Amino acid sequence: MGRSNNYLLHWIENLQAHGKNSFSLKQVRENFTDLSHEAISLNLTRLSGKKKIASVYKGFYVIISPEYSLQGMVPPILFIDSLMNHLKHPYYVGLLSAASLYGAAHQRPQEFFVISQLPAIRSVHKKGNKINFIGRLVIYEKFLERRKTPAGYVKVSSPELTALDLLQFERHIGGLNRAATVLDELSESIKAENFTRDLILSVPVVMVQRLGYILERILKKIDLAEILFQKISKEHPGLNRRPLKAGWPVKGYRTDPKWNLIINVEIETDL
């Protein structure tokens, strides 16, 4: 058993030497056909106990480089692309995790946010790391950027898509106040011309209304909000009246005349 364990460790170290930081159980079985499934499982468990590797999803392992041996886990940004390729799931790094890559997280997010194509993937908790998977019907590659990491490239939502997602999935990040706080810093990376017709039509129109309202009324980004208003008016003439905060009471609250939003919540930023 010890000999097979050494062979497996050597194989893993060889992967690492060739720039790989992850592998699948399927790969191990294909490379060690002389070992039983039980022996492979035992060897992987032993190597995990020695903090040489870590299981982050069923049948998927990351190789722990020396700088992360104390934590016993590698930051998700370094293996998320490999994991999603392994799962054959379209994805992008989004929400607070994307915002932090644009210097706009305000506070370092405690969770790693991944938007993946439905069906939804169960969120992962591993050794102090939480990967929060959020499902959406379609992933549009044209609204994504490729960001280089020490382990390769990852797909990240553009600043404009990130802004819209922060409002669409605000309950996952702590609410509208948190979204507005991050948007204040993220707005420095947003380019009005990137709010294309395709992007505007790819999300519920109320998300664009909410974004425009927050940019203009809360964050005082008047020029950016005005361009967004012109674009949304072109694609959606005559905005329907919608609540600023979904699922909250709307009776008795004023309506913003420009964005046609029922202001049923007061938004305050942390800045």
Sequence and secondary structure as in RCSB ss.txt:
>XXXX:A:sequence
MGRSNNYLLHWIENLQAHGKNSFSLKQVRENFTDLSHEAISLNLTRLSGKKKIASVYKGFYVIISPEYSLQGMVP
PILFIDSLMNHLKHPYYVGLLSAASLYGAAHQRPQEFFVISQLPAIRSVHKKGNKINFIGRLVIYEKFLERRKTP
AGYVKVSSPELTALDLLQFERHIGGLNRAATVLDELSESIKAENFTRDLILSVPVVMVQRLGYILERILKKIDLA
EILFQKISKEHPGLNRRPLKAGWPVKGYRTDPKWNLIINVEIETDL
>XXXX:A:secstr
 HHHHHHHHHHHHHHHHTT  EEEHHHHHHH TTS HHHHHHHHHHHHHTTSEEEEETTEEEE  GGGTTTTS  
GGGTHHHHHHHHT  EEE HHHHHHHTT  SS  SSEEEEEESS    EEETTEEEEEEEES   GGGEEEEEET
TEEEEEE HHHHHHHHHHTGGGTT HHHHHHHHHHHTTT  GGGS HHHHHTS HHHHHHHHHIIIIIS  HHHH
HHHHHHHHHHSSS   EESSTTS  TT  EETTTTEE  S      
